[in-house]
């Protein structure tokens, strides 16, 4: 478990961009299963989250089409919420950071850590915007 003061700015990075922070399995399941499209960002303290994932997720929201709902859970902190989100991301193995797009509760697009690590934020944003254009 990471100290709250350490993760606070990392949480706020997505919260100020419009992502709702979720902390329980019930909140996650309810949010993902709602009608429409939902982007889930599994946030992390790692460098690729800071340099690539969070900036890419925020950049992707400049697209004409965007998800109806934006949520985030924090790996290493919000264990219950993260586990619930990952359960809905099966068959993909757990990874942090990661991003998943759901439509009407069904997983339609996934970006795993190995798609994030070492790739520029612009490429991640492009990957997401292509998914938005197809599913949103």
C-alpha positions in Angstrom: 0.0 0.0 0.0 1.4 3.4 -1.0 1.1 6.4 1.4 -1.9 8.7 0.6 0.4 11.7 0.3 2.5 10.0 -2.4 -0.4 9.0 -4.6 -2.5 12.2 -4.1 -1.0 14.2 -7.0 -1.2 11.1 -9.3 -4.9 10.7 -8.4 -5.5 14.4 -9.0 -3.9 14.2 -12.4 -6.8 12.2 -13.7 -9.5 13.6 -11.4 -9.0 17.2 -12.7 -9.4 15.8 -16.2 -12.8 14.5 -15.4 -12.1 10.9 -14.2 -14.2 9.7 -11.2 -12.1 7.9 -8.6 -13.6 4.6 -7.5 -12.7 2.8 -4.3 -14.9 -0.2 -3.9 -15.9 -3.2 -6.0 -19.5 -2.2 -5.9 -18.7 1.3 -7.3 -16.6 -0.3 -10.1 -19.2 -2.9 -11.1 -22.0 -0.3 -11.1 -19.9 2.2 -13.2 -18.7 -0.2 -15.8 -22.2 -1.8 -16.3 -23.9 1.5 -16.9 -25.3 2.2 -20.3 -23.0 3.8 -22.8 -19.2 3.7 -23.0 -16.9 3.8 -20.0 -13.1 4.3 -20.0 -11.4 2.7 -17.0 -7.8 3.7 -16.2 -5.9 1.6 -13.8 -3.6 4.2 -12.4 -0.1 3.5 -11.0 2.9 5.1 -9.4 5.3 3.8 -12.0 7.1 6.1 -14.5 5.2 4.8 -17.5 1.9 5.9 -15.8 3.3 9.4 -15.3 5.0 9.8 -18.7 2.7 7.8 -20.9 -0.6 6.5 -19.5 -2.1 9.5 -17.8 -1.0 12.0 -20.4 -2.2 9.7 -23.2 -5.6 9.2 -21.5 -6.0 13.0 -21.0 -4.9 13.8 -24.6 -7.4 11.3 -26.0 -10.3 13.3 -24.5 -9.6 16.0 -27.1 -11.2 13.7 -29.7 -14.6 14.6 -31.1 -16.0 11.3 -29.8 -15.2 10.4 -26.2 -16.5 7.9 -23.7 -19.7 8.7 -21.8 -18.1 7.9 -18.5 -14.5 8.2 -17.2 -13.4 6.2 -14.1 -10.1 5.4 -12.5 -8.8 3.0 -9.8 -5.4 3.0 -8.3 -3.2 -0.1 -8.3 -1.4 -0.7 -5.0 -3.9 1.4 -3.1 -7.6 0.6 -4.0 -7.2 -3.1 -4.0 -10.9 -4.0 -3.9 -11.7 -1.6 -6.8 -8.7 -2.7 -8.8 -9.5 -6.3 -8.4 -13.2 -5.7 -9.5 -12.0 -3.8 -12.6 -9.5 -6.5 -13.5 -12.1 -9.2 -13.1 -14.2 -7.4 -15.8 -11.1 -7.2 -18.0 -10.6 -10.9 -18.3 -9.1 -12.6 -20.4 -6.4 -9.9 -20.2 -3.9 -10.5 -17.3 -3.6 -7.9 -14.6 -1.3 -5.0 -15.5 -0.7 -1.5 -14.2 -1.1 0.9 -15.7 -3.8 -0.3 -18.1 -6.9 1.1 -19.8 -10.1 -0.6 -20.9 -13.0 0.7 -22.8 -16.4 -0.8 -22.1 -19.6 -0.4 -24.0 -22.8 -1.3 -22.1 -20.8 -3.2 -19.7 -18.8 -5.3 -22.2 -15.1 -5.0 -22.8 -14.5 -3.7 -26.3 -10.9 -2.4 -26.2 -7.9 -3.0 -23.9 -4.5 -1.3 -23.6 -2.1 -3.3 -21.4 1.1 -2.1 -19.7 3.2 -3.6 -22.5 1.3 -1.3 -24.9 2.1 1.7 -22.7 5.6 1.2 -21.5 8.1 2.8 -23.8 5.5 4.3 -26.1 4.8 8.1 -26.2 1.6 9.5 -24.8 0.6 10.7 -28.3 0.6 7.1 -29.5 -1.5 5.9 -26.6 -3.9 8.8 -27.2 -4.1 7.8 -30.9 -4.9 4.2 -29.9 -7.7 5.3 -27.6 -9.2 7.8 -30.1 -9.4 5.1 -32.7 -11.3 3.0 -30.2 -13.6 6.0 -29.4 -14.3 6.5 -33.0 -15.3 2.9 -33.4 -17.2 2.3 -30.2 -18.4 5.7 -28.8 
